[in-house]
Amino acid sequence: MLNCAIIMGRLTADPELKTTQSGISVTSFSVAVDRNYTPKGQERQTDFINVVAWRQTAEFVTRYFHKGSMIAIEGSIQTRKYQDKNGNNRTAVEVVANNVSFCGSKAESGTGSPDGGYQPAARQTASYQTAGADDFEELPDDEDDLPF
């Protein structure tokens, strides 16, 4: 069986680190993720994905990410059932984060540490929007070289 989720978006609020009764760090937060497809004549739609991170991942997120930070998350989808205040049965769907990565620039992600502490390097993302027509080359059409 396979349960993999990869999302990239912006945090909707500052993540808050909490600790369970047994001393395990945990944080829950929401990530705003734009949909790839925009119907003609409509505005781009956004999904708000709930994420939970545990242990070192939770500590990492709360230390280096804040509201508006671009974040990439790899994890698995998990559902859980609970009762709300009125006794109604509810189901929560969330991504349990396994790996978290920076996506924006160093200035955008706010990874600067005022106390001069450890500052992880921000990943550089390629920008293909500034490419010109001369930046591309046509590949030869050699159908005989196909492996299938």
N, C-alpha and C positions, 0 to 999 in steps of 0.2 A: 504494500500500500504506500501511497505517496501523499504527503501533506506538506507542501512548500508554499510560502508566500513571500513575495518580494515587493516592497512598496517604497516609493520615494515621494516626499512631500514636505510640507512645513508644519512645525508644531503649532497647535492652536493656543497653547498656554504654557507657562513655565512648568516643567515637570517638578514634582515634589517627592523627595525621598522619604519613604516610610520604612518601618521595621516591624516584622511579625513578632509575635510573642516569643518565638524561638530564636530571635536575633537575625533573621534573614532579611536583607535589603530588598525592597520592591518599589517600583514606581509604575503608575498607570498614566497614560497620556493619549491625546488624540492627534492624528496627523491628517492634514487636509491634502487630498490627492486629486489633481485635476483629471477628468476623464479624457481619453485620447480623441474621442469623436465628438464633434459639435454639430448638431443638426442645423441645417440651413435656416438662417433667420433667427436663431436662438443664441443665448449666451452660453459660454462654456460652463459645464456643470462640474461640481466638486463633490467628492465623497469624503466623509469624515470617518476615518478608520481608527478604532480603539486598539491600543497596544499596551501590553504589560511586559515589563522587563524585571528580571530577578538578579540578585547577587551583584557581581562586579559590573554586569551590563547596566543594571539600574543605577549604580554609583557613577558610572561613566556618563550616562545620559544626563543625570541631574547636575553633574559638574560642568559639562561642556556644551550643553544645549539649552536654549531658552525659547520663549515664544517667538515664532517667525523663523527660527533656524531651519535650514534645509537639511533633511535627514534621510538616509537610506537604511531600510530595515530588512533583514532576512530572518524568517522565522517560520512558525507553523500556525495554522488557524485552530482555535480552540473554542468550544461552546461550553457554557455552564448554565444551569438552571437555578433560579432563586425566586423568592417571594418578595414583592415590593411592600411598602408600608400598609397598603390596603389589603394585603393577603392575596393579590393576584399573582399567578404564576408567570414568570418572565424567563426569557432566554437571552443571554448575552453572547455576542460573537466578538472575538478579539484575536489579534495576532500576538503570539508569545514570541518575543524577540530573542533570537539566538546570536545574531551579529548586527552591530550598528556601525554606520560609517558617516563621515562628513561628506557633504556634497557641494556646498557653496565655497566661496572664497574664505580666506582666513578672517578677514574683516567682517564678512557677512555672518559667519558662524559664531563670532564672538569668542574664539578660543584663546584670546589673549588673557593671560593671568596677571592680575595686578600685583601679586606677591612674587612674581618672577619664577613661579613653579613650573612644573612640566607642561609643555605645550605641544600636543601632537600635531604633526604636519597635516595640513588640509590637502585633500586629494585634488589634483587639477582635473577639471572636466574639459573635454575637447569642445571647441566651438566651431561648428561647421557652417554657421550662418554667415560668416565673413568670407567664405571661400569664393573665388572667382572661377570663371569658365576655364581659365588656363591652368587651374590647380588640379584638373582631372585629366586622365588619359584614357583612351579607348583601349579595351583589352582585345587581343586577337580572338577570332571566332574559330577555335580549333575543336570541332566536335569529336575528332578522332581520339583526343586525349581524355575524354570523360571516363571515369572509373566504373561506370555502369552501363 
